């Protein structure tokens, strides 16, 4: 379970960073910019993904190994 939380946290972290890179540099990377539902909310979604990533990392750390 710990490894799953860490994997999900890593994916959320990468997508959050890529979403912010897309918003501020106009590079076409990440999944946030591909979802039409989130059009206009890219920065907020990316920040929410970063917060989610840190919450998942904290939850993974609170779990026991194995």
Predicted model as a PDB file, atoms N, CA, C, CB and O in Angstrom, pLDDT in the B-factor column:
MODEL        1                                                                  
ATOM      1  N   UNK A   1       0.823  -1.189   0.000  1.00 87.00           N  
ATOM      2  CA  UNK A   1       0.000   0.000   0.000  1.00 87.00           C  
ATOM      3  C   UNK A   1       0.871   1.259   0.000  1.00 87.00           C  
ATOM      4  CB  UNK A   1      -0.938  -0.005   1.207  1.00 87.00           C  
ATOM      5  O   UNK A   1       0.542   2.262  -0.633  1.00 87.00           O  
ATOM      6  N   UNK A   2       1.993   1.180   0.729  1.00 88.00           N  
ATOM      7  CA  UNK A   2       2.888   2.333   0.790  1.00 88.00           C  
ATOM      8  C   UNK A   2       3.437   2.667  -0.598  1.00 88.00           C  
ATOM      9  CB  UNK A   2       4.043   2.064   1.769  1.00 88.00           C  
ATOM     10  O   UNK A   2       3.506   3.836  -0.978  1.00 88.00           O  
ATOM     11  N   UNK A   3       3.824   1.646  -1.343  1.00 91.00           N  
ATOM     12  CA  UNK A   3       4.371   1.881  -2.675  1.00 91.00           C  
ATOM     13  C   UNK A   3       3.317   2.439  -3.627  1.00 91.00           C  
ATOM     14  CB  UNK A   3       4.949   0.592  -3.240  1.00 91.00           C  
ATOM     15  O   UNK A   3       3.635   3.262  -4.486  1.00 91.00           O  
ATOM     16  N   UNK A   4       2.074   2.003  -3.485  1.00 93.00           N  
ATOM     17  CA  UNK A   4       0.997   2.525  -4.317  1.00 93.00           C  
ATOM     18  C   UNK A   4       0.765   4.008  -4.024  1.00 93.00           C  
ATOM     19  CB  UNK A   4      -0.298   1.724  -4.088  1.00 93.00           C  
ATOM     20  O   UNK A   4       0.595   4.801  -4.950  1.00 93.00           O  
ATOM     21  N   UNK A   5       0.756   4.381  -2.763  1.00 93.00           N  
ATOM     22  CA  UNK A   5       0.590   5.785  -2.396  1.00 93.00           C  
ATOM     23  C   UNK A   5       1.740   6.633  -2.921  1.00 93.00           C  
ATOM     24  CB  UNK A   5       0.485   5.929  -0.881  1.00 93.00           C  
ATOM     25  O   UNK A   5       1.531   7.751  -3.393  1.00 93.00           O  
ATOM     26  N   UNK A   6       2.958   6.097  -2.836  1.00 94.00           N  
ATOM     27  CA  UNK A   6       4.111   6.827  -3.357  1.00 94.00           C  
ATOM     28  C   UNK A   6       4.037   6.974  -4.874  1.00 94.00           C  
ATOM     29  CB  UNK A   6       5.406   6.120  -2.964  1.00 94.00           C  
ATOM     30  O   UNK A   6       4.385   8.026  -5.410  1.00 94.00           O  
ATOM     31  N   UNK A   7       3.590   5.939  -5.567  1.00 95.00           N  
ATOM     32  CA  UNK A   7       3.457   6.006  -7.021  1.00 95.00           C  
ATOM     33  C   UNK A   7       2.404   7.037  -7.417  1.00 95.00           C  
ATOM     34  CB  UNK A   7       3.091   4.625  -7.593  1.00 95.00           C  
ATOM     35  O   UNK A   7       2.639   7.854  -8.308  1.00 95.00           O  
ATOM     36  N   UNK A   8       1.247   7.004  -6.762  1.00 95.00           N  
ATOM     37  CA  UNK A   8       0.198   7.975  -7.055  1.00 95.00           C  
ATOM     38  C   UNK A   8       0.648   9.401  -6.726  1.00 95.00           C  
ATOM     39  CB  UNK A   8      -1.072   7.632  -6.273  1.00 95.00           C  
ATOM     40  O   UNK A   8       0.310  10.346  -7.438  1.00 95.00           O  
ATOM     41  N   UNK A   9       1.408   9.544  -5.648  1.00 95.00           N  
ATOM     42  CA  UNK A   9       1.949  10.853  -5.285  1.00 95.00           C  
ATOM     43  C   UNK A   9       2.931  11.362  -6.326  1.00 95.00           C  
ATOM     44  CB  UNK A   9       2.629  10.786  -3.928  1.00 95.00           C  
ATOM     45  O   UNK A   9       2.933  12.545  -6.668  1.00 95.00           O  
ATOM     46  N   UNK A  10       3.756  10.469  -6.823  1.00 96.00           N  
ATOM     47  CA  UNK A  10       4.725  10.863  -7.849  1.00 96.00           C  
ATOM     48  C   UNK A  10       4.014  11.287  -9.136  1.00 96.00           C  
ATOM     49  CB  UNK A  10       5.702   9.705  -8.138  1.00 96.00           C  
ATOM     50  O   UNK A  10       4.389  12.280  -9.759  1.00 96.00           O  
ATOM     51  N   UNK A  11       2.993  10.535  -9.527  1.00 95.00           N  
ATOM     52  CA  UNK A  11       2.240  10.882 -10.741  1.00 95.00           C  
ATOM     53  C   UNK A  11       1.551  12.234 -10.571  1.00 95.00           C  
ATOM     54  CB  UNK A  11       1.193   9.786 -11.069  1.00 95.00           C  
ATOM     55  O   UNK A  11       1.569  13.060 -11.483  1.00 95.00           O  
ATOM     56  N   UNK A  12       0.943  12.461  -9.403  1.00 95.00           N  
ATOM     57  CA  UNK A  12       0.280  13.740  -9.151  1.00 95.00           C  
ATOM     58  C   UNK A  12       1.297  14.881  -9.143  1.00 95.00           C  
ATOM     59  CB  UNK A  12      -0.484  13.698  -7.814  1.00 95.00           C  
ATOM     60  O   UNK A  12       1.017  15.965  -9.655  1.00 95.00           O  
ATOM     61  N   UNK A  13       2.473  14.643  -8.566  1.00 96.00           N  
ATOM     62  CA  UNK A  13       3.517  15.664  -8.535  1.00 96.00           C  
ATOM     63  C   UNK A  13       3.980  16.025  -9.941  1.00 96.00           C  
ATOM     64  CB  UNK A  13       4.703  15.185  -7.702  1.00 96.00           C  
ATOM     65  O   UNK A  13       4.092  17.203 -10.280  1.00 96.00           O  
ATOM     66  N   UNK A  14       4.244  15.024 -10.745  1.00 95.00           N  
ATOM     67  CA  UNK A  14       4.712  15.267 -12.114  1.00 95.00           C  
ATOM     68  C   UNK A  14       3.650  16.006 -12.925  1.00 95.00           C  
ATOM     69  CB  UNK A  14       5.079  13.937 -12.805  1.00 95.00           C  
ATOM     70  O   UNK A  14       3.964  16.960 -13.636  1.00 95.00           O  
ATOM     71  N   UNK A  15       2.395  15.570 -12.822  1.00 93.00           N  
ATOM     72  CA  UNK A  15       1.333  16.225 -13.582  1.00 93.00           C  
ATOM     73  C   UNK A  15       1.091  17.654 -13.102  1.00 93.00           C  
ATOM     74  CB  UNK A  15       0.045  15.421 -13.480  1.00 93.00           C  
ATOM     75  O   UNK A  15       0.785  18.533 -13.907  1.00 93.00           O  
ATOM     76  N   UNK A  16       1.224  17.890 -11.805  1.00 93.00           N  
ATOM     77  CA  UNK A  16       1.079  19.246 -11.286  1.00 93.00           C  
ATOM     78  C   UNK A  16       2.165  20.170 -11.790  1.00 93.00           C  
ATOM     79  CB  UNK A  16       1.086  19.232  -9.781  1.00 93.00           C  
ATOM     80  O   UNK A  16       1.895  21.305 -12.182  1.00 93.00           O  
ATOM     81  N   UNK A  17       3.395  19.683 -11.780  1.00 94.00           N  
ATOM     82  CA  UNK A  17       4.514  20.489 -12.279  1.00 94.00           C  
ATOM     83  C   UNK A  17       4.373  20.725 -13.781  1.00 94.00           C  
ATOM     84  CB  UNK A  17       5.861  19.800 -11.971  1.00 94.00           C  
ATOM     85  O   UNK A  17       4.583  21.840 -14.259  1.00 94.00           O  
ATOM     86  N   UNK A  18       4.020  19.681 -14.521  1.00 92.00           N  
ATOM     87  CA  UNK A  18       3.855  19.843 -15.972  1.00 92.00           C  
ATOM     88  C   UNK A  18       2.704  20.789 -16.292  1.00 92.00           C  
ATOM     89  CB  UNK A  18       3.614  18.480 -16.641  1.00 92.00           C  
ATOM     90  O   UNK A  18       2.775  21.538 -17.267  1.00 92.00           O  
ATOM     91  N   UNK A  19       1.647  20.767 -15.489  1.00 90.00           N  
ATOM     92  CA  UNK A  19       0.545  21.694 -15.701  1.00 90.00           C  
ATOM     93  C   UNK A  19       0.964  23.138 -15.491  1.00 90.00           C  
ATOM     94  CB  UNK A  19      -0.599  21.357 -14.782  1.00 90.00           C  
ATOM     95  O   UNK A  19       0.557  24.023 -16.244  1.00 90.00           O  
ATOM     96  N   UNK A  20       1.785  23.380 -14.458  1.00 91.00           N  
ATOM     97  CA  UNK A  20       2.285  24.739 -14.226  1.00 91.00           C  
ATOM     98  C   UNK A  20       3.253  25.167 -15.320  1.00 91.00           C  
ATOM     99  CB  UNK A  20       2.969  24.829 -12.860  1.00 91.00           C  
ATOM    100  O   UNK A  20       3.251  26.324 -15.740  1.00 91.00           O  
ATOM    101  N   UNK A  21       4.079  24.235 -15.779  1.00 91.00           N  
ATOM    102  CA  UNK A  21       4.985  24.544 -16.892  1.00 91.00           C  
ATOM    103  C   UNK A  21       4.175  24.935 -18.125  1.00 91.00           C  
ATOM    104  CB  UNK A  21       5.906  23.333 -17.210  1.00 91.00           C  
ATOM    105  O   UNK A  21       4.529  25.881 -18.829  1.00 91.00           O  
ATOM    106  N   UNK A  22       3.103  24.217 -18.381  1.00 88.00           N  
ATOM    107  CA  UNK A  22       2.260  24.542 -19.537  1.00 88.00           C  
ATOM    108  C   UNK A  22       1.629  25.917 -19.394  1.00 88.00           C  
ATOM    109  CB  UNK A  22       1.169  23.488 -19.714  1.00 88.00           C  
ATOM    110  O   UNK A  22       1.593  26.683 -20.357  1.00 88.00           O  
ATOM    111  N   UNK A  23       1.136  26.237 -18.214  1.00 86.00           N  
ATOM    112  CA  UNK A  23       0.454  27.518 -18.018  1.00 86.00           C  
ATOM    113  C   UNK A  23       1.399  28.711 -18.158  1.00 86.00           C  
ATOM    114  CB  UNK A  23      -0.205  27.549 -16.652  1.00 86.00           C  
ATOM    115  O   UNK A  23       1.012  29.750 -18.692  1.00 86.00           O  
ATOM    116  N   UNK A  24       2.633  28.564 -17.680  1.00 89.00           N  
ATOM    117  CA  UNK A  24       3.537  29.705 -17.654  1.00 89.00           C  
ATOM    118  C   UNK A  24       4.493  29.782 -18.839  1.00 89.00           C  
ATOM    119  CB  UNK A  24       4.323  29.674 -16.404  1.00 89.00           C  
ATOM    120  O   UNK A  24       5.057  30.843 -19.105  1.00 89.00           O  
ATOM    121  N   UNK A  25       4.684  28.673 -19.556  1.00 90.00           N  
ATOM    122  CA  UNK A  25       5.598  28.706 -20.698  1.00 90.00           C  
ATOM    123  C   UNK A  25       4.900  28.368 -22.009  1.00 90.00           C  
ATOM    124  CB  UNK A  25       6.745  27.744 -20.471  1.00 90.00           C  
ATOM    125  O   UNK A  25       5.496  28.528 -23.074  1.00 90.00           O  
ATOM    126  N   UNK A  26       3.665  27.909 -21.961  1.00 78.00           N  
ATOM    127  CA  UNK A  26       2.869  27.538 -23.127  1.00 78.00           C  
ATOM    128  C   UNK A  26       3.453  26.341 -23.874  1.00 78.00           C  
ATOM    129  CB  UNK A  26       2.754  28.716 -24.067  1.00 78.00           C  
ATOM    130  O   UNK A  26       3.209  26.175 -25.069  1.00 78.00           O  
ATOM    131  N   UNK A  27       4.222  25.507 -23.173  1.00 85.00           N  
ATOM    132  CA  UNK A  27       4.614  24.214 -23.734  1.00 85.00           C  
ATOM    133  C   UNK A  27       3.405  23.309 -23.623  1.00 85.00           C  
ATOM    134  CB  UNK A  27       5.871  23.599 -22.996  1.00 85.00           C  
ATOM    135  O   UNK A  27       2.632  23.431 -22.673  1.00 85.00           O  
ATOM    136  N   UNK A  28       3.228  22.424 -24.548  1.00 83.00           N  
ATOM    137  CA  UNK A  28       2.077  21.531 -24.549  1.00 83.00           C  
ATOM    138  C   UNK A  28       2.459  20.193 -23.919  1.00 83.00           C  
ATOM    139  CB  UNK A  28       1.545  21.325 -25.987  1.00 83.00           C  
ATOM    140  O   UNK A  28       2.674  19.201 -24.615  1.00 83.00           O  
ATOM    141  N   UNK A  29       2.538  20.187 -22.595  1.00 82.00           N  
ATOM    142  CA  UNK A  29       2.900  18.980 -21.852  1.00 82.00           C  
ATOM    143  C   UNK A  29       1.886  18.760 -20.743  1.00 82.00           C  
ATOM    144  CB  UNK A  29       4.338  19.086 -21.271  1.00 82.00           C  
ATOM    145  O   UNK A  29       1.214  19.696 -20.312  1.00 82.00           O  
ATOM    146  N   UNK A  30       1.780  17.525 -20.285  1.00 80.00           N  
ATOM    147  CA  UNK A  30       0.911  17.208 -19.162  1.00 80.00           C  
ATOM    148  C   UNK A  30      -0.509  16.884 -19.567  1.00 80.00           C  
ATOM    149  CB  UNK A  30       0.899  18.338 -18.206  1.00 80.00           C  
ATOM    150  O   UNK A  30      -0.922  17.132 -20.700  1.00 80.00           O  
ATOM    151  N   UNK A  31      -1.251  16.325 -18.623  1.00 80.00           N  
ATOM    152  CA  UNK A  31      -2.632  15.937 -18.878  1.00 80.00           C  
ATOM    153  C   UNK A  31      -3.633  17.031 -18.546  1.00 80.00           C  
ATOM    154  CB  UNK A  31      -2.963  14.709 -18.095  1.00 80.00           C  
ATOM    155  O   UNK A  31      -4.749  17.023 -19.065  1.00 80.00           O  
ATOM    156  N   UNK A  32      -3.256  17.968 -17.695  1.00 77.00           N  
ATOM    157  CA  UNK A  32      -4.192  19.002 -17.258  1.00 77.00           C  
ATOM    158  C   UNK A  32      -4.679  19.822 -18.444  1.00 77.00           C  
ATOM    159  CB  UNK A  32      -3.537  19.918 -16.213  1.00 77.00           C  
ATOM    160  O   UNK A  32      -5.866  20.140 -18.525  1.00 77.00           O  
ATOM    161  N   UNK A  33      -3.805  20.164 -19.347  1.00 75.00           N  
ATOM    162  CA  UNK A  33      -4.189  21.000 -20.480  1.00 75.00           C  
ATOM    163  C   UNK A  33      -4.988  20.232 -21.525  1.00 75.00           C  
ATOM    164  CB  UNK A  33      -2.959  21.597 -21.120  1.00 75.00           C  
ATOM    165  O   UNK A  33      -5.620  20.844 -22.386  1.00 75.00           O  
ATOM    166  N   UNK A  34      -4.972  18.910 -21.464  1.00 75.00           N  
ATOM    167  CA  UNK A  34      -5.708  18.106 -22.438  1.00 75.00           C  
ATOM    168  C   UNK A  34      -7.166  17.895 -22.047  1.00 75.00           C  
ATOM    169  CB  UNK A  34      -5.035  16.770 -22.610  1.00 75.00           C  
ATOM    170  O   UNK A  34      -7.969  17.498 -22.892  1.00 75.00           O  
ATOM    171  N   UNK A  35      -7.527  18.143 -20.811  1.00 75.00           N  
ATOM    172  CA  UNK A  35      -8.900  17.941 -20.359  1.00 75.00           C  
ATOM    173  C   UNK A  35      -9.705  19.219 -20.565  1.00 75.00           C  
ATOM    174  CB  UNK A  35      -8.932  17.512 -18.874  1.00 75.00           C  
ATOM    175  O   UNK A  35      -9.428  20.238 -19.934  1.00 75.00           O  
ATOM    176  N   UNK A  36     -10.686  19.167 -21.434  1.00 76.00           N  
ATOM    177  CA  UNK A  36     -11.498  20.336 -21.739  1.00 76.00           C  
ATOM    178  C   UNK A  36     -12.314  20.810 -20.556  1.00 76.00           C  
ATOM    179  CB  UNK A  36     -12.409  20.038 -22.885  1.00 76.00           C  
ATOM    180  O   UNK A  36     -12.648  21.991 -20.461  1.00 76.00           O  
ATOM    181  N   UNK A  37     -12.636  19.899 -19.653  1.00 74.00           N  
ATOM    182  CA  UNK A  37     -13.404  20.237 -18.456  1.00 74.00           C  
ATOM    183  C   UNK A  37     -12.680  21.260 -17.589  1.00 74.00           C  
ATOM    184  CB  UNK A  37     -13.688  18.983 -17.645  1.00 74.00           C  
ATOM    185  O   UNK A  37     -13.320  22.075 -16.925  1.00 74.00           O  
ATOM    186  N   UNK A  38     -11.363  21.221 -17.593  1.00 73.00           N  
ATOM    187  CA  UNK A  38     -10.550  22.091 -16.738  1.00 73.00           C  
ATOM    188  C   UNK A  38     -10.061  23.333 -17.459  1.00 73.00           C  
ATOM    189  CB  UNK A  38      -9.369  21.328 -16.202  1.00 73.00           C  
ATOM    190  O   UNK A  38      -9.164  24.019 -16.969  1.00 73.00           O  
ATOM    191  N   UNK A  39     -10.631  23.630 -18.608  1.00 80.00           N  
ATOM    192  CA  UNK A  39     -10.200  24.777 -19.397  1.00 80.00           C  
ATOM    193  C   UNK A  39     -10.374  26.073 -18.603  1.00 80.00           C  
ATOM    194  CB  UNK A  39     -10.987  24.846 -20.717  1.00 80.00           C  
ATOM    195  O   UNK A  39     -11.480  26.395 -18.167  1.00 80.00           O  
ATOM    196  N   UNK A  40      -9.300  26.800 -18.422  1.00 82.00           N  
ATOM    197  CA  UNK A  40      -9.329  28.047 -17.672  1.00 82.00           C  
ATOM    198  C   UNK A  40      -8.973  27.878 -16.204  1.00 82.00           C  
ATOM    199  CB  UNK A  40     -10.680  28.667 -17.784  1.00 82.00           C  
ATOM    200  O   UNK A  40      -8.796  28.865 -15.489  1.00 82.00           O  
ATOM    201  N   UNK A  41      -8.869  26.645 -15.755  1.00 87.00           N  
ATOM    202  CA  UNK A  41      -8.536  26.383 -14.354  1.00 87.00           C  
ATOM    203  C   UNK A  41      -7.224  25.614 -14.233  1.00 87.00           C  
ATOM    204  CB  UNK A  41      -9.666  25.602 -13.675  1.00 87.00           C  
ATOM    205  O   UNK A  41      -7.021  24.893 -13.256  1.00 87.00           O  
ATOM    206  N   UNK A  42      -6.345  25.756 -15.198  1.00 85.00           N  
ATOM    207  CA  UNK A  42      -5.107  24.982 -15.217  1.00 85.00           C  
ATOM    208  C   UNK A  42      -4.204  25.233 -14.029  1.00 85.00           C  
ATOM    209  CB  UNK A  42      -4.359  25.275 -16.458  1.00 85.00           C  
ATOM    210  O   UNK A  42      -3.640  24.293 -13.469  1.00 85.00           O  
ATOM    211  N   UNK A  43      -4.060  26.494 -13.636  1.00 89.00           N  
ATOM    212  CA  UNK A  43      -3.183  26.814 -12.501  1.00 89.00           C  
ATOM    213  C   UNK A  43      -3.749  26.225 -11.216  1.00 89.00           C  
ATOM    214  CB  UNK A  43      -3.007  28.345 -12.356  1.00 89.00           C  
ATOM    215  O   UNK A  43      -3.021  25.631 -10.421  1.00 89.00           O  
ATOM    216  N   UNK A  44      -5.055  26.395 -11.020  1.00 92.00           N  
ATOM    217  CA  UNK A  44      -5.681  25.885  -9.803  1.00 92.00           C  
ATOM    218  C   UNK A  44      -5.615  24.359  -9.736  1.00 92.00           C  
ATOM    219  CB  UNK A  44      -7.136  26.349  -9.724  1.00 92.00           C  
ATOM    220  O   UNK A  44      -5.372  23.784  -8.675  1.00 92.00           O  
ATOM    221  N   UNK A  45      -5.832  23.718 -10.870  1.00 91.00           N  
ATOM    222  CA  UNK A  45      -5.765  22.265 -10.917  1.00 91.00           C  
ATOM    223  C   UNK A  45      -4.345  21.776 -10.657  1.00 91.00           C  
ATOM    224  CB  UNK A  45      -6.261  21.754 -12.269  1.00 91.00           C  
ATOM    225  O   UNK A  45      -4.152  20.781  -9.957  1.00 91.00           O  
ATOM    226  N   UNK A  46      -3.369  22.451 -11.200  1.00 92.00           N  
ATOM    227  CA  UNK A  46      -1.978  22.049 -11.010  1.00 92.00           C  
ATOM    228  C   UNK A  46      -1.550  22.223  -9.557  1.00 92.00           C  
ATOM    229  CB  UNK A  46      -1.060  22.856 -11.929  1.00 92.00           C  
ATOM    230  O   UNK A  46      -0.856  21.368  -9.007  1.00 92.00           O  
ATOM    231  N   UNK A  47      -1.954  23.309  -8.943  1.00 94.00           N  
ATOM    232  CA  UNK A  47      -1.637  23.519  -7.530  1.00 94.00           C  
ATOM    233  C   UNK A  47      -2.342  22.471  -6.679  1.00 94.00           C  
ATOM    234  CB  UNK A  47      -2.041  24.943  -7.081  1.00 94.00           C  
ATOM    235  O   UNK A  47      -1.761  21.962  -5.721  1.00 94.00           O  
ATOM    236  N   UNK A  48      -3.584  22.143  -7.013  1.00 95.00           N  
ATOM    237  CA  UNK A  48      -4.311  21.108  -6.278  1.00 95.00           C  
ATOM    238  C   UNK A  48      -3.618  19.749  -6.427  1.00 95.00           C  
ATOM    239  CB  UNK A  48      -5.770  21.021  -6.774  1.00 95.00           C  
ATOM    240  O   UNK A  48      -3.573  18.974  -5.472  1.00 95.00           O  
ATOM    241  N   UNK A  49      -3.084  19.457  -7.604  1.00 94.00           N  
ATOM    242  CA  UNK A  49      -2.340  18.213  -7.800  1.00 94.00           C  
ATOM    243  C   UNK A  49      -1.061  18.190  -6.962  1.00 94.00           C  
ATOM    244  CB  UNK A  49      -1.998  18.029  -9.282  1.00 94.00           C  
ATOM    245  O   UNK A  49      -0.688  17.147  -6.425  1.00 94.00           O  
ATOM    246  N   UNK A  50      -0.393  19.331  -6.850  1.00 96.00           N  
ATOM    247  CA  UNK A  50       0.808  19.394  -6.015  1.00 96.00           C  
ATOM    248  C   UNK A  50       0.464  19.162  -4.544  1.00 96.00           C  
ATOM    249  CB  UNK A  50       1.510  20.753  -6.185  1.00 96.00           C  
ATOM    250  O   UNK A  50       1.174  18.437  -3.847  1.00 96.00           O  
ATOM    251  N   UNK A  51      -0.606  19.766  -4.080  1.00 97.00           N  
ATOM    252  CA  UNK A  51      -1.039  19.568  -2.694  1.00 97.00           C  
ATOM    253  C   UNK A  51      -1.428  18.107  -2.472  1.00 97.00           C  
ATOM    254  CB  UNK A  51      -2.229  20.504  -2.351  1.00 97.00           C  
ATOM    255  O   UNK A  51      -1.088  17.518  -1.446  1.00 97.00           O  
ATOM    256  N   UNK A  52      -2.143  17.526  -3.440  1.00 96.00           N  
ATOM    257  CA  UNK A  52      -2.504  16.111  -3.350  1.00 96.00           C  
ATOM    258  C   UNK A  52      -1.265  15.227  -3.296  1.00 96.00           C  
ATOM    259  CB  UNK A  52      -3.381  15.708  -4.535  1.00 96.00           C  
ATOM    260  O   UNK A  52      -1.225  14.255  -2.542  1.00 96.00           O  
ATOM    261  N   UNK A  53      -0.263  15.560  -4.088  1.00 97.00           N  
ATOM    262  CA  UNK A  53       0.970  14.769  -4.100  1.00 97.00           C  
ATOM    263  C   UNK A  53       1.638  14.777  -2.730  1.00 97.00           C  
ATOM    264  CB  UNK A  53       1.940  15.303  -5.162  1.00 97.00           C  
ATOM    265  O   UNK A  53       2.061  13.729  -2.242  1.00 97.00           O  
ATOM    266  N   UNK A  54       1.737  15.941  -2.110  1.00 96.00           N  
ATOM    267  CA  UNK A  54       2.362  16.002  -0.793  1.00 96.00           C  
ATOM    268  C   UNK A  54       1.520  15.293   0.264  1.00 96.00           C  
ATOM    269  CB  UNK A  54       2.589  17.452  -0.388  1.00 96.00           C  
ATOM    270  O   UNK A  54       2.066  14.711   1.201  1.00 96.00           O  
ATOM    271  N   UNK A  55       0.201  15.336   0.122  1.00 96.00           N  
ATOM    272  CA  UNK A  55      -0.662  14.605   1.047  1.00 96.00           C  
ATOM    273  C   UNK A  55      -0.489  13.092   0.872  1.00 96.00           C  
ATOM    274  CB  UNK A  55      -2.135  15.003   0.833  1.00 96.00           C  
ATOM    275  O   UNK A  55      -0.488  12.347   1.852  1.00 96.00           O  
ATOM    276  N   UNK A  56      -0.344  12.648  -0.361  1.00 95.00           N  
ATOM    277  CA  UNK A  56      -0.115  11.224  -0.605  1.00 95.00           C  
ATOM    278  C   UNK A  56       1.245  10.782  -0.081  1.00 95.00           C  
ATOM    279  CB  UNK A  56      -0.221  10.917  -2.097  1.00 95.00           C  
ATOM    280  O   UNK A  56       1.375   9.683   0.458  1.00 95.00           O  
ATOM    281  N   UNK A  57       2.258  11.629  -0.235  1.00 95.00           N  
ATOM    282  CA  UNK A  57       3.570  11.292   0.320  1.00 95.00           C  
ATOM    283  C   UNK A  57       3.515  11.218   1.841  1.00 95.00           C  
ATOM    284  CB  UNK A  57       4.619  12.322  -0.119  1.00 95.00           C  
ATOM    285  O   UNK A  57       4.138  10.341   2.439  1.00 95.00           O  
ATOM    286  N   UNK A  58       2.782  12.123   2.470  1.00 95.00           N  
ATOM    287  CA  UNK A  58       2.645  12.098   3.930  1.00 95.00           C  
ATOM    288  C   UNK A  58       1.892  10.847   4.379  1.00 95.00           C  
ATOM    289  CB  UNK A  58       1.916  13.367   4.429  1.00 95.00           C  
ATOM    290  O   UNK A  58       2.249  10.234   5.385  1.00 95.00           O  
ATOM    291  N   UNK A  59       0.858  10.468   3.640  1.00 94.00           N  
ATOM    292  CA  UNK A  59       0.113   9.254   3.983  1.00 94.00           C  
ATOM    293  C   UNK A  59       0.982   8.015   3.807  1.00 94.00           C  
ATOM    294  CB  UNK A  59      -1.151   9.137   3.119  1.00 94.00           C  
ATOM    295  O   UNK A  59       0.886   7.072   4.593  1.00 94.00           O  
ATOM    296  N   UNK A  60       1.826   8.011   2.786  1.00 91.00           N  
ATOM    297  CA  UNK A  60       2.719   6.884   2.570  1.00 91.00           C  
ATOM    298  C   UNK A  60       3.748   6.770   3.685  1.00 91.00           C  
ATOM    299  CB  UNK A  60       3.417   7.015   1.227  1.00 91.00           C  
ATOM    300  O   UNK A  60       4.102   5.669   4.107  1.00 91.00           O  
ATOM    301  N   UNK A  61       4.224   7.917   4.158  1.00 91.00           N  
ATOM    302  CA  UNK A  61       5.202   7.886   5.255  1.00 91.00           C  
ATOM    303  C   UNK A  61       4.590   7.401   6.564  1.00 91.00           C  
ATOM    304  CB  UNK A  61       5.801   9.267   5.457  1.00 91.00           C  
ATOM    305  O   UNK A  61       5.285   6.819   7.397  1.00 91.00           O  
ATOM    306  N   UNK A  62       3.310   7.635   6.745  1.00 91.00           N  
ATOM    307  CA  UNK A  62       2.673   7.213   7.995  1.00 91.00           C  
ATOM    308  C   UNK A  62       2.373   5.716   7.997  1.00 91.00           C  
ATOM    309  CB  UNK A  62       1.383   8.000   8.222  1.00 91.00           C  
ATOM    310  O   UNK A  62       2.102   5.137   9.049  1.00 91.00           O  
ATOM    311  N   UNK A  63       2.423   5.087   6.811  1.00 80.00           N  
ATOM    312  CA  UNK A  63       2.196   3.645   6.705  1.00 80.00           C  
ATOM    313  C   UNK A  63       3.456   2.895   7.090  1.00 80.00           C  
ATOM    314  CB  UNK A  63       1.757   3.259   5.279  1.00 80.00           C  
ATOM    315  O   UNK A  63       4.568   3.397   6.932  1.00 80.00           O  
ATOM    316  N   UNK A  64       3.269   1.697   7.594  1.00 73.00           N  
ATOM    317  CA  UNK A  64       4.407   0.825   7.888  1.00 73.00           C  
ATOM    318  C   UNK A  64       4.907   0.189   6.597  1.00 73.00           C  
ATOM    319  CB  UNK A  64       4.019  -0.268   8.922  1.00 73.00           C  
ATOM    320  O   UNK A  64       4.138   0.024   5.650  1.00 73.00           O  
ATOM    321  N   UNK A  65       6.164  -0.164   6.551  1.00 65.00           N  
ATOM    322  CA  UNK A  65       6.711  -0.850   5.383  1.00 65.00           C  
ATOM    323  C   UNK A  65       6.142  -2.267   5.321  1.00 65.00           C  
ATOM    324  CB  UNK A  65       8.268  -0.881   5.432  1.00 65.00           C  
ATOM    325  O   UNK A  65       5.976  -2.942   6.337  1.00 65.00           O  
ATOM    326  N   UNK A  66       5.852  -2.688   4.100  1.00 56.00           N  
ATOM    327  CA  UNK A  66       5.382  -4.055   3.921  1.00 56.00           C  
ATOM    328  C   UNK A  66       3.962  -4.237   4.112  1.00 56.00           C  
ATOM    329  CB  UNK A  66       6.054  -4.932   4.798  1.00 56.00           C  
ATOM    330  O   UNK A  66       3.461  -5.354   3.985  1.00 56.00           O  
TER     331      UNK A  66                                                      
ENDMDL                                                                          
END                                                                             
